[in-house]
Structures are given as C-alpha cells and as structure tokens.
Amino acid sequence: MADILKIRNSGPLVGRCTVPGDKSISHRAVIFSSLAEGRSYIRNFLDGHDCRATMNIMRAMGVAIDEISPTQLEIDGVGIDGLREPDGVLDCDNSGTTMRLLAGLLSGQEFVSVLSGTAQIRGRPMARIVEPLRSMGAQVYGRQGGRYAPLTIVPGRLEAIEYEMPIASAQVKSCLLLAGLYAHGLTVVHQPGPARDHTERMLISMGAPISALGNTTHSERPQSPLKPMSLFVPGDISSAAFLLVAASALSDSNLTILDVGINATRTGIVDALSEMGASIRRRERPHQGGEPVADLIVSGGGLQGLEFGGGQIVTMIDELPVLAVAATQAEGRTVVRDAQELRVKETDRIATTVSELKKLGARIHERPDGFIVDGPTPLRGTTVDSHGDHRLAMALAVAGLIADGETTIRNAHVTADSFPGFETTLRALEVEVQALDRASYNE
C-alpha cells in the first residue's frame, strides 16, 4: 500500500486482467452468512479495509470466520438470533456501508451496541437511517440528535413500517430490510428510483422472506433458518470502471476485464461510456449468488461529451470522478447533474474532483449538484492528492495514464480500500507506475 504513486502515459492498454471482488457484495456476504445456519463458503472476497471492518465486527459478535486465504472465507453462521453482545465499541473504520447496514441489523438485537469509526465516517450523515429506524421503535442515539456517529443502539421492540425513501439509497434500503427481519409485521420500503439490489438478491437466494416489485421491496421475519451459501464474489464494476475509462480514452486499446458483476443497478458507467462512443462488449458468464456476470471487452476510440442526470446518476454514483476524467478527453461539453450525493461521500467528491483535475489542466467547473467539463483537453502531469478518498485516488491515476509527463498522487495508499493490488494490475498491463512510501519520496 504505497503512500505515493508516480504514473506516466504508457500508451494503449492491451491484454486481459481481473479486478478484486465486488465491495458491496463482499460486505453483504459476510453479514448474511453470519445470520445463516451452517457453513458458508465465500471466494474472491474483497480483502480491503472496509470489508475487513465488517468481518471484524461480525467476529466480535461471536461469528467464527476462517480465512483460508485473504480472499477465501469459511463462515459458520449463528442463525438470525445467535449474535452475542460485543465486549466493546464496534469499529466500522471508514466504511459507511458497514455502519449503515449494521445499524439495521443491531436494532433487532437484545443487547446494547455502539458503532463508531474514523473521524471521516463520524462526519457522514446518519439521520437518513436513524429516523426510519426510530419510526420502527428502535432506540438509536448519536451526536447532534442522531445525525452523526458514534451511534448507540439499545434493545427495543421493532414494528414494521411503510417507508418512502426521499432519495434512492441502497444503504438505507438495506438497513431497513435488515431491521425488517426482526420486526413484527411486513416492512415495506419505497424508493423514488433504482438503487443497488444486492441485498434483495442475496437474501432471497438464502431463503429470506424478501420480495421486490419495481421500486418497492418487502421484508419480514423468516419462519425458517436462512440457508448458508457458496459464493464466488464477482469482480467489482466500480473497480473495473477505472480500467474501462482508461482504455476508452487511450487510442488503440483492446482490454478484456474478466468476470465482472453486471447488475443493472451498477452498470451506469458502462452505459455512459457507450453513449459517449466507447466500444464495450459483454461476454456473458454464469450467474453468482443471483448476480449476472460477464467479461467486458473495451476498445479505445473517440468520445463525445453528453449530459447525465436523473435516474442515471444513482447507477454510477461511485464512478462519477473517473467519468469526469473521461469527459476531459471527450469532444464537446459533458454535464453531470443531480449528483449532490457526491458531497457526502468519503470526501466532498464534487469539490475534490474539480480541484484536483484542474491541477492537471482540465477545464472543469463545479456546480451545486455536479460539474461541467469541456473537452478535449490535453492533461499535464503534476502533483495531486487523493484527500483520503480511494475513488479519487484511482481516478487521478487514470488521468495520469492520459496526461503528458509524470503525475504524482499523494495519499495513494487508500486505493487498497476497494482495489488492493491496483498498481500491480497496472504494471501487468505494462503501465509505467512507481509505488513509493512517504519516507523515500523526495519532492
């Protein structure tokens, strides 16, 4: 995990590669397997900080998890009522998914629990889950009336509710569906548009009484034990996005990314790049845990600027920083709107994406709910900073692949949060990249 990455434009990307297991699915595989009765087998688990935080918390509540290798787990589920009271505060590290999903799960337990984490995670909004959980009867306390972590959860009788989400959010939906497994009655969640449905797919495959119709999902307490699973976690489309953008923007590229999850709620970046003129083909592979999988074959070519907003945004919210990089190489103007959720991610991703790409020479302008990029623009290598955000670090690395000269990325160690081995993958594709620790780096 390098503190500093130095990257040069090394020409087109040609060859085959894989990306680490899907982060969202890895989180859920550990949590849901823990609630099953019997042993689950998880392969291609994402060995990153966030998913390890989830694994460590489940261990702290009495779940036996054997690490056959960093990416292969065997989990002995304790059943839906088998979790035990932890000895201390549950550390979510920097993972919003961990905190928000487990808040729903812990609301149904018969013991007190406290969820905390880094200063960054303690600054992210939690009222969006605290308020509906309180409506179900959960006793959840946090800073500023529950707006921020640490969150303390006290046992309480949960009653099912019908809830209209103000914005489409897989984390909020999943939180309430998990609480619904412990509530009396049928919990109904309505979302205003599409959001990731990994929770529904996986729990349904395990026999949970969850159903989904359009943008409405139902959850209730299981009448029989959840079944353990054997799962190969598909490659993360959010990690593949960085390679897709790089190959799309570099002429003469011909890159195949193997075994990528192509859940329709996650493929907005593929659709966006295709609409902009990139050539991306899919070669279907067998489903895994209810999730569609494919090899993605991308060729470089001319890109055209477009406008993106509305329902498109939620299907590629994590990929918007790297889409901004693609837009710098597109002919004409690219507009991203309705993406104000970027303001409350690991960083204010609108502000940091704009400020760092400007350092490289991008013609990019911030707007309250997104950004505007005018292209094509020749980028120039310089020193940039990830601001502790793994998505931004890798988006800047892609910009470095396109830029003239050398690009230096500070605080690059965060790439391991979702893409451990990022620089190794680039080297295998013959990219000129150096990984340095801070002590050995000289300005």
QUIZIPE-V406597 format. One record per residue. RES is the residue in one letter. SS is DSSP state (A for helix, B for strand, O for the rest). PSI is psi in whole degrees, -180 to 180 (999 if undefined). OMEGA is omega in whole degrees, 0 to 359 (* if undefined). Layout:
# QUIZIPE-V406597
res={RES/RES}
ss={SS/SS}
psi={PSI/PSI}
omega={OMEGA/OMEGA}
This chain:
# QUIZIPE-V406597
res={M/A/D/I/L/K/I/R/N/S/G/P/L/V/G/R/C/T/V/P/G/D/K/S/I/S/H/R/A/V/I/F/S/S/L/A/E/G/R/S/Y/I/R/N/F/L/D/G/H/D/C/R/A/T/M/N/I/M/R/A/M/G/V/A/I/D/E/I/S/P/T/Q/L/E/I/D/G/V/G/I/D/G/L/R/E/P/D/G/V/L/D/C/D/N/S/G/T/T/M/R/L/L/A/G/L/L/S/G/Q/E/F/V/S/V/L/S/G/T/A/Q/I/R/G/R/P/M/A/R/I/V/E/P/L/R/S/M/G/A/Q/V/Y/G/R/Q/G/G/R/Y/A/P/L/T/I/V/P/G/R/L/E/A/I/E/Y/E/M/P/I/A/S/A/Q/V/K/S/C/L/L/L/A/G/L/Y/A/H/G/L/T/V/V/H/Q/P/G/P/A/R/D/H/T/E/R/M/L/I/S/M/G/A/P/I/S/A/L/G/N/T/T/H/S/E/R/P/Q/S/P/L/K/P/M/S/L/F/V/P/G/D/I/S/S/A/A/F/L/L/V/A/A/S/A/L/S/D/S/N/L/T/I/L/D/V/G/I/N/A/T/R/T/G/I/V/D/A/L/S/E/M/G/A/S/I/R/R/R/E/R/P/H/Q/G/G/E/P/V/A/D/L/I/V/S/G/G/G/L/Q/G/L/E/F/G/G/G/Q/I/V/T/M/I/D/E/L/P/V/L/A/V/A/A/T/Q/A/E/G/R/T/V/V/R/D/A/Q/E/L/R/V/K/E/T/D/R/I/A/T/T/V/S/E/L/K/K/L/G/A/R/I/H/E/R/P/D/G/F/I/V/D/G/P/T/P/L/R/G/T/T/V/D/S/H/G/D/H/R/L/A/M/A/L/A/V/A/G/L/I/A/D/G/E/T/T/I/R/N/A/H/V/T/A/D/S/F/P/G/F/E/T/T/L/R/A/L/E/V/E/V/Q/A/L/D/R/A/S/Y/N/E}
ss={O/O/O/B/B/B/B/B/O/O/O/O/O/B/B/B/B/O/O/O/B/O/A/A/A/A/A/A/A/A/A/A/A/A/A/O/B/B/B/B/B/B/B/O/O/O/O/O/A/A/A/A/A/A/A/A/A/A/A/A/O/O/O/B/B/B/B/B/B/O/O/B/B/B/B/B/B/B/O/O/O/O/O/O/O/O/O/O/O/B/B/O/O/O/O/A/A/A/A/A/A/A/A/A/A/A/O/O/O/O/O/O/B/B/B/B/O/O/A/A/A/A/O/O/O/O/A/A/A/A/A/A/A/A/A/O/O/O/B/B/B/B/A/A/A/A/O/B/B/B/B/B/B/B/O/O/O/O/B/O/O/B/B/B/O/O/O/O/O/A/A/A/A/A/A/A/A/A/A/A/O/O/O/B/O/O/B/B/B/B/O/O/O/O/O/O/O/A/A/A/A/A/A/A/A/O/O/O/O/B/B/B/B/O/O/B/B/B/B/O/O/O/O/O/O/O/B/O/O/B/B/B/O/O/B/O/A/A/A/A/A/A/A/A/A/A/A/A/A/O/O/O/O/B/B/B/B/B/B/B/B/O/O/O/O/O/O/A/A/A/A/A/A/A/A/A/O/O/B/B/B/B/B/B/B/B/B/B/O/O/B/B/B/B/B/B/B/B/B/O/O/O/O/B/O/O/B/B/O/O/A/A/A/A/O/O/A/A/A/A/A/A/A/A/A/A/A/A/O/O/B/B/B/B/B/B/O/O/O/A/A/A/A/A/O/O/O/O/A/A/A/A/A/A/A/A/A/A/A/O/O/O/B/B/B/B/B/O/O/B/B/B/B/B/B/O/O/O/O/B/O/O/B/B/B/O/O/O/O/A/A/A/A/A/A/A/A/A/A/A/A/A/O/B/O/B/B/B/B/B/O/A/A/A/A/A/A/O/O/O/O/A/A/A/A/A/A/A/O/O/O/B/B/B/B/B/O/A/A/A/O/O/O}
psi={96/142/-33/135/133/126/141/153/117/16/-169/154/122/133/-161/147/170/166/159/164/152/128/-48/-43/-37/-45/-51/-36/-41/-46/-50/-37/-33/-27/-8/171/111/179/129/150/118/122/153/32/142/111/69/168/-45/-47/-31/-33/-44/-46/-43/-35/-42/-37/-41/-20/22/9/129/119/114/128/98/-36/173/-22/7/119/149/124/123/101/147/1/164/-26/19/-1/147/161/129/161/-21/-165/140/117/110/1/-120/25/110/-36/-46/-50/-45/-41/-44/-25/-40/-45/-46/-22/-21/3/166/28/160/141/155/127/125/-170/-153/167/-35/-46/-29/-10/0/149/131/-6/-29/-24/-34/-43/-51/-33/-40/-35/-26/-6/1/146/99/128/144/180/148/48/21/6/-27/153/162/147/128/128/121/140/141/156/123/135/140/147/165/121/131/111/132/-31/152/121/118/-33/-44/-46/-47/-39/-47/-34/-38/-44/-35/-25/-17/0/158/119/-171/117/129/126/123/131/145/-12/-176/143/161/139/28/-37/-49/-48/-47/-45/-37/-42/-21/0/12/147/69/137/151/135/111/-126/21/133/142/147/143/171/132/144/-9/159/148/141/139/165/161/113/131/114/121/158/147/119/-30/-33/-40/-28/-36/-40/-36/-44/-44/-47/-35/-34/-18/116/146/11/149/94/135/124/119/144/55/137/130/38/131/-22/0/-6/21/-35/-37/-45/-42/-46/-39/-42/-31/-9/-1/151/108/117/154/134/108/143/170/145/153/119/36/3/132/145/147/157/138/126/117/139/145/155/-178/135/149/138/144/176/135/136/-174/-138/-19/-34/-43/-24/-3/30/-40/-16/0/-36/-41/-26/-36/-37/-45/-40/-28/-20/1/149/120/-164/136/131/130/121/172/28/33/-19/-24/-23/-20/34/-156/-35/179/93/-19/-53/-45/-38/-46/-49/-40/-39/-30/-35/-30/-3/5/144/85/138/136/143/164/-35/23/-140/164/132/131/130/-179/149/128/120/151/130/140/-169/129/173/140/-15/25/19/116/-39/-41/-39/-45/-32/-40/-33/-41/-41/-37/-30/-26/-30/157/140/-161/135/131/125/116/156/43/-9/-22/-12/-27/-14/-38/-15/67/136/19/-50/-30/-41/-42/-44/-39/-24/16/33/140/102/136/137/122/149/162/-36/-33/-1/129/133/999}
omega={185/173/185/170/173/186/175/173/184/179/185/175/182/176/180/178/172/173/182/180/183/183/181/181/179/175/186/180/180/182/187/176/179/182/178/172/184/185/175/181/183/176/182/173/179/181/180/184/185/182/176/176/177/181/181/179/179/175/181/178/169/181/177/180/178/177/177/172/179/182/181/184/167/189/177/182/182/182/187/180/188/179/179/183/179/181/184/179/179/187/179/182/182/190/175/178/179/185/186/178/183/175/177/180/185/177/180/183/182/177/179/177/179/178/177/181/183/176/180/181/178/176/181/188/179/180/182/173/184/184/178/177/176/177/178/181/179/175/183/182/178/178/179/176/180/180/185/175/5/177/174/184/183/181/177/179/181/175/180/176/168/191/175/179/179/174/179/181/179/181/178/179/182/177/183/177/177/175/180/177/182/185/174/181/185/176/182/180/176/177/185/180/183/172/182/184/180/180/181/183/185/181/177/179/179/177/179/180/179/178/181/176/183/181/178/181/180/177/174/184/179/176/177/184/173/183/173/184/171/192/165/183/180/174/186/179/179/175/177/184/181/178/178/180/181/181/179/186/182/182/177/175/174/190/174/178/191/167/181/174/183/173/186/178/184/190/179/181/177/180/182/180/178/178/180/175/178/176/180/178/180/172/189/177/179/176/176/178/182/183/176/184/177/164/179/181/186/178/179/180/182/178/178/177/180/175/180/179/178/184/178/191/184/180/177/185/182/184/185/176/180/172/177/177/177/183/179/181/182/178/178/187/171/180/173/180/179/183/182/176/177/182/186/173/180/170/166/189/174/183/184/177/181/184/183/178/176/179/180/178/180/173/185/185/181/169/186/184/180/182/176/180/174/182/356/181/173/178/180/181/179/177/180/186/181/186/180/184/184/180/180/179/182/174/178/175/177/176/178/177/184/189/170/178/185/176/179/183/177/179/183/181/183/177/180/178/182/182/174/183/183/182/177/177/179/180/180/177/175/173/178/183/175/176/185/170/187/184/184/183/175/180/*}
